[in-house]
Amino acid sequence: MKNVFVTGGTGFVGAHVVRKLIERGDRVTALVRLSSNTSLIQHLPVDYIIGNVTNMDSFLPALNGIDELYHVAADYRLWARNPSEIHFNNVQGTLHVLEAALRQRVPRVVYTSTVGCLGIPRDGSPGDENTPVTRRELVGHYKKSKYDAERIALDYARKGLNVVIVNPSAPVGPGDIKPTPTGKIVLDFLRGKMAGYVDTGLNLIAVEDVAEGHLLAAERGRTGERYILGNRNVTLKEILGILATITSRKPPAMRVPHCIALVAAVVDTAVARLSDSEPNIPIEGVLMSRKKMFFSAEKAVRELGLPRGSIEEALEESVRWFHHHGYVK
């Protein structure tokens, strides 16, 4: 049995990581904020530390004697009234967690990054861990913050911290509590809020496979290396077609040009600011959609043994979970 510490353990991916660790027989301690919704792990045998990744003193003593640390916590938003919050939470949070791990000599650390801070080839082929990208090319505060945080993780690997980086693509499945931007696609479809679609694409993977990829990275990953945790590249039109088959509903037939979607996003964001609410169509989301986020996870499959289950089943479980938990009336 290992003593394991998890940040972000109450979130979508983090809760699945916690569950996998418990199934493995580990003793898990989760860092949670006072405002955290613990419903995804509240019935699991988990020890809680009240604190925040941006306050190292709140969790530094708890890392004494820890065998593995999973830094899954992230501020994953495509819109924020104060974008500096996203940068502070993701960059300073990562700096504090890795510095604490170094001070307490934690033997193994897994840092959860994202494919959003990796490059995409101009020819449309899938990107991988070595596809070059500059910070200036990245769209949005979230991607830029994760790019900066990943640079910190690589720097700590050079300092001697035994840290491996995983880059999940777009996980789907049960427990998407907020939901994530990918889960919102599913939810908007279920609520009948998608009149059309743009020509874009994502790499989907079952959230359970992402969680298993974290444990495999801790076991087999090479220090300072990045591993894409992904599965299948699918267009948004194909995703909606799969959802239509699952739900026996008609998918939206109208393809919306990106320029029209951008105008709609600008108007929606302006209305949201006036009404003190979040926009339904984030501008950053539309700008990101101009490129298909297609990636290859062959390195993780080859070196880690990353499992890749059915995307259709993962989407079906997502639909079932949203219905069961009252997200769809």
C-alpha angles and dihedrals in degrees: 000000000000129000105234132186121203130189116198090024093146093058133088100272096024094057090054090049089052091050092050091050092051091048087054089056100253129145106241129202116189126201108222135175121231088249095049119126102229096182094114093059105019094108094048125093096256130146115223130217113191109221147091134257089233090061108061094185090063094066109014096099091049091063092065107113095008115146099194134016125199113195100197099144115116140155098239108185133132091202135033131168087224107032092187087074090066093052093045095049096045102037103033090037092056092045091053095046094049093043089051090049090051093049093048092043095235105191097219134020130184115198118200110220126159140241084242090085095050127091127261118213115243092228092065096250118135117278124231139191092286100047104122122238136165125219090243091061093057118098120224141008094274095056093044092049092050090047089055092045091051090054087055091052091051090049091053090050087058089049090059104266110141094231129153123191127222123195110201117199116206111325120202132184142081122340100039089149104172089026116244118231089262091050089049089062089058092044095048089052091051091048092049093243097130111092092166145350139233126232101262140114145208140201106242128200133171110260090230089060090050089053092049088049089060092056092045090051090054090050102040110009122116118241113262093010127125124224125193110222101204143122127186132017110222134167120238089247089056092048091053089048091055090048090049090054092048095049100030089235129131115257119229109274100196119095109210118211113238092240091058091046090051092052090050090050093051092051093044092050092049091051091047092054091051092049094042093239138114119270118249089216110042114206091224090055092055092046090050091050092066087082126050108239095222119159142169120234095186093119092057091045092049100042103027103027091238110195118228115196131181116306090202091057092047091053091046090053089049091052091048092049094050091050094046093050096049101253090128121051 
